[in-house]
Amino acid sequence: QVQLVESGGGLVQTGGSLRLSCAASGIDFASSPMHWYRQASGKQREVVATIISSGYTHYADAVKGRFTISRDNAKNTVYLQMNSLNADDAGVYYCHTYLGGVLYWGQGTQVTVSS
């Protein structure tokens, strides 16, 4: 059974930082592409960052230079370091992967940015 469990969200002031974690189980983590998505209230879910097995990373334009995705294959965990947060970064952040054509999502972790 595939499980993705996010943690690390919370309330942060504008300009602050948070680090999100996603612990995965039930998959060959080291071989799996991992993604962070976010969904702001009233908006569609959007991809934020991706990391594949080779370590290659890709970021949405809105977060380039501020967010860093990384993975620890020994811990089956993917991270999202978020710096210089602003109001547009607020929302629920989801960890995502796919296996055998099936999409898997975590339950999400809330990020709130206050001015």
C-alpha positions as CSV (number, residue, x, y, z in Angstrom):
1,Q,0.0,0.0,0.0
2,V,1.4,3.3,-1.1
3,Q,1.4,6.1,1.6
4,L,2.6,9.6,1.4
5,V,2.6,11.6,4.6
6,E,3.5,15.3,4.6
7,S,4.5,17.4,7.5
8,G,6.1,20.7,8.3
9,G,3.4,23.2,7.3
10,G,2.4,26.0,9.5
11,L,2.1,29.7,10.0
12,V,5.0,31.9,8.9
13,Q,5.5,35.6,8.3
14,T,6.1,37.1,4.9
15,G,9.8,36.6,4.1
16,G,10.1,33.6,6.4
17,S,11.0,30.0,5.7
18,L,9.5,26.5,6.1
19,R,10.7,23.1,5.3
20,L,8.1,20.5,4.3
21,S,8.8,16.8,4.4
22,C,7.0,13.9,2.7
23,A,7.6,10.3,4.0
24,A,6.8,7.7,1.4
25,S,6.2,4.0,1.9
26,G,5.0,1.1,-0.4
27,I,7.1,2.3,-3.4
28,D,10.6,1.9,-4.7
29,F,11.3,5.4,-3.5
30,A,14.8,5.8,-5.1
31,S,13.4,5.1,-8.5
32,S,10.3,7.2,-8.2
33,P,9.8,10.7,-9.4
34,M,8.5,12.9,-6.6
35,H,6.6,16.1,-6.9
36,W,5.3,18.9,-4.7
37,Y,2.0,20.5,-5.6
38,R,0.1,23.3,-3.9
39,Q,-3.5,24.4,-4.0
40,A,-4.6,27.9,-2.9
41,S,-8.1,28.5,-1.8
42,G,-10.4,28.8,-4.8
43,K,-7.6,27.9,-7.3
44,Q,-6.5,24.8,-9.1
45,R,-3.8,22.5,-7.8
46,E,-0.5,23.4,-9.4
47,V,2.9,21.7,-9.5
48,V,5.6,23.5,-7.5
49,A,8.7,21.3,-7.9
50,T,9.8,17.9,-9.2
51,I,12.8,15.7,-8.5
52,I,13.5,12.5,-10.4
53,S,15.7,9.5,-9.5
54,S,18.8,11.0,-11.1
55,G,18.5,14.1,-8.9
56,Y,17.3,16.3,-11.7
57,T,15.0,19.0,-10.4
58,H,12.5,21.3,-12.0
59,Y,10.6,24.3,-10.5
60,A,7.6,26.4,-11.3
61,D,8.7,29.9,-12.4
62,A,6.9,31.4,-9.4
63,V,9.2,29.6,-6.9
64,K,12.6,29.4,-8.8
65,G,15.4,30.7,-6.6
66,R,13.3,30.5,-3.4
67,F,12.3,26.9,-3.1
68,T,14.6,23.8,-3.2
69,I,13.4,20.2,-3.5
70,S,15.6,17.4,-2.3
71,R,15.3,13.7,-1.5
72,D,16.9,11.3,1.0
73,N,16.6,7.9,-0.5
74,A,17.8,6.3,2.8
75,K,14.9,7.8,4.6
76,N,12.3,7.5,1.7
77,T,11.7,11.2,2.2
78,V,11.4,14.2,-0.1
79,Y,11.7,17.7,1.2
80,L,10.7,21.2,0.1
81,Q,12.7,24.0,1.5
82,M,10.8,27.2,1.1
83,N,12.4,30.6,1.6
84,S,11.3,34.2,1.2
85,L,7.7,33.2,1.5
86,N,4.9,35.5,0.4
87,A,1.1,35.6,0.4
88,D,1.0,33.8,-3.0
89,D,2.7,30.8,-1.5
90,A,-0.1,30.1,0.9
91,G,-2.1,27.0,0.4
92,V,-2.2,23.3,1.0
93,Y,1.0,21.5,-0.2
94,Y,0.7,18.0,-1.4
95,C,3.3,15.3,-2.1
96,H,2.7,13.3,-5.3
97,T,4.0,10.3,-7.2
98,Y,2.7,7.7,-9.5
99,L,3.3,4.0,-9.8
100,G,2.0,1.6,-12.5
101,G,-0.2,4.4,-13.9
102,V,-1.8,5.1,-10.6
103,L,-1.5,8.6,-9.0
104,Y,-0.8,8.9,-5.3
105,W,-1.3,11.9,-3.1
106,G,-0.6,12.7,0.4
107,Q,-3.2,14.3,2.7
108,G,-1.6,17.7,2.4
109,T,-0.1,20.2,4.8
110,Q,-1.3,23.7,5.2
111,V,1.0,26.7,4.7
112,T,-0.2,30.1,5.9
113,V,1.7,33.3,5.2
114,S,0.9,36.3,7.3
115,S,1.8,39.9,6.6
